[in-house]
Amino acid sequence: MQALRTTVLFAATLAACSSHAAPAAAPSLAPPMHALAPSQQAMPALVERFRLDLASLEHLYTVRHGAARAAELQSFYRQWQVALAALPFDGFGVEDRIDWIMLNNQIGFALREQQARQARFREAEPLVPFVRPLIELTEARRLMQAQDGQASAAQLQTAVLAVRKAQLALVEGDDHASARPLASRNMANRALQILGASALDLKQWNAYYGGFDPQFSWWIKRPYAELEKALADYAAMLGERLVGKGSATLLNVTGDPVGRAGLVSALQREMIAYTPEELMALAEKELAWGEAELRRASREMGFGDDWHAAMDKVKNQYVKPGEQTAMVRMLAKEATDYVTANALVTVPEVARRSWRMDMLSVERQLANPFFLGGDTILVAYPTDDMTHDQKLMSMRGNNPHFARAVVHHELIPGHHLQLFMADRHQPQRRLFDSPFFVEGWAVYWEMLLYERGFAAKPEDRIGMMFWRNHRAARILFSLGFHLGKLTPEQAVAMLVERVGHEPDNARAEVRRSFNGDYPPLYQAGYMIGALQMRALRRELVDGGAMTQLQYHDRILEGGMLPVELVRARLKGEKIKRDFAAGWRFYP
């Protein structure tokens, strides 16, 4: 009772303060008080404890391929599985059941990924046969085990000889990257990643002792310098001969294809009840539909079915230097006003006011030629020190008609609003971050606004459809890459021919997609997640269960979840302990 009185008093005080702080007509910066009601859930605290404990272990066990790291994390995951199994699941409500399922699912995926990484390491090890003792050496330092300078110097000297032997074997080989199959190049790329991570760990190992332990430095100074050079020389030769770095015909990427088994495991984590091949077939249908929409808009512009020509005209309608940020502000206001006026989603006043804008640097635009966003939208536009061709390509690729979808994708009702709400509702679910929810939400709004005629002019429809077809192509080239069916060069050609990308922008997009920073399903998550949310809206809103405003608000209030669990949550279903994905959302 005392807690209730305190909550009521706090609410009354906050309401009184907000009423005196601004005129009555001004939008309130204080949220509705029911949004601050104390949670009755049990699982959020456990999810947060898991996240923090895992972060603490990873803070110590930093050597990625270390045996001690693998053993410790495996023990951690297994013990959490046992602890979760002992919880009173049958007594949980809808939200706690969802958190239990998600945490258990996350742990299962982590264990599968751990096994897969170890298997991929063993497969690539013949190309770096000298690396395992070096990993053990650096992990021993991280675990604060005492090391002997003379013995360590001997290990380094042995490694130098082993690296030179491996390099000699590489020189004697008669094949070259351009003649090697894609799978072989990918394996060499994986070996390069292992080599790079191990060299960095070794550098930190040397810096830890250098100048601090005189007897240690005395022993290892010369052997370490020789090993550092030997590793760099071997990496350069490996990259040139087996990967194709520096090749005029090969688009080198650093990603590591996970194969079909890896994709299936990731789909299980994302709770997608489709095979990779089914998703690629789905993407082909969506891309064909998008190409038909481009032809329709092209005919309205007087170009017949030649949508490439129509798109070329659209690209050349870029704004003058200095006007890009004003264009972004205009598009942001237009989208925010539209969703608010049409009661599509609630936009808290603080969210409306708190996004900001910065410019992408030249270096970042070479890897990310288009806008990026969240609470800050990063605007792509050429700077004065770009070459003439670079300027024109950037301006063409970031014209107002293309940006029409990008701005609301990144801001409101897209990522800015979404992440703003995710920090305030079920924040423990940020652990379950998924491209199918995060990117799917933003692309879903592209689809919904397109359906509602937000882009009335054919030029705007071509701009929005460019991005929609881009999402479909991402499914095809990302899954094709990880299945070993598509080369990076073929992915670039697809983006140019079937989507309408500028060639340099297409190459930057493929490099960004396959540079190893994104999980294998990330690029597929954009359109697949959007199609899930569209199917769910048709089920619940078109079926009369809720309004569009209720539908979108309740999604945002549920935190980051696979869309199949969003569906269960919105329908109030108490899912079972053995829940498995089974929703077939695509007609």
Secondary structure, 3 states (H helix, E strand, C coil): CHHHHHHHHHHHHHHHHHHHHCCCCCCCCCCCHHHHCCCCCCHHHHHHHHHHHHHHHHHHCCCCCCHHHHHHHHHHHHHHHHHHHCCCHHHCCHHHHHHHHHHHHHHHHHHHHHHHHHHHHHHHHHHCCCHHHHHHHHHHHHCCCCCCHHHHHHHHHHHHHHHHHHHHHHHHCCCCHHHCCHHHHHHHHHHHHHHHHHHHHHHHHHHHHCCCCHHHHHHHHHHHHHHHHHHHHHHHHHHHHHHCCCCCCCCCCCCCCCHHHHHHHHHHHHCCCCCHHHHHHHHHHHHHHHHHHHHHHHHHCCCCCCHHHHHHHHHCCCCCCCCHHHHHHHHHHHHHHHHHHCCCCCCCHHHHHHCEEEECCHHHHHHCCCCECCCEEEECCCCCCCCHHHHHHHHHHCCHHHHHHHHHHHCCCCHHHHHHHHCCCCHHHHHHCCHHHHHHHHHHHHHHHHHCCCCCCHHHHHHHHHHHHHHHHHHHHHHHHHCCCCCHHHHHHHHHHHHCCCHHHHHHHHHHHCCCCCCCCHHHHHHHHHHHHHHHHHHHCCCCCCCHHHHHHHHHCCCCCCHHHHHHHHCCCCCCCCCCCCCCCCC
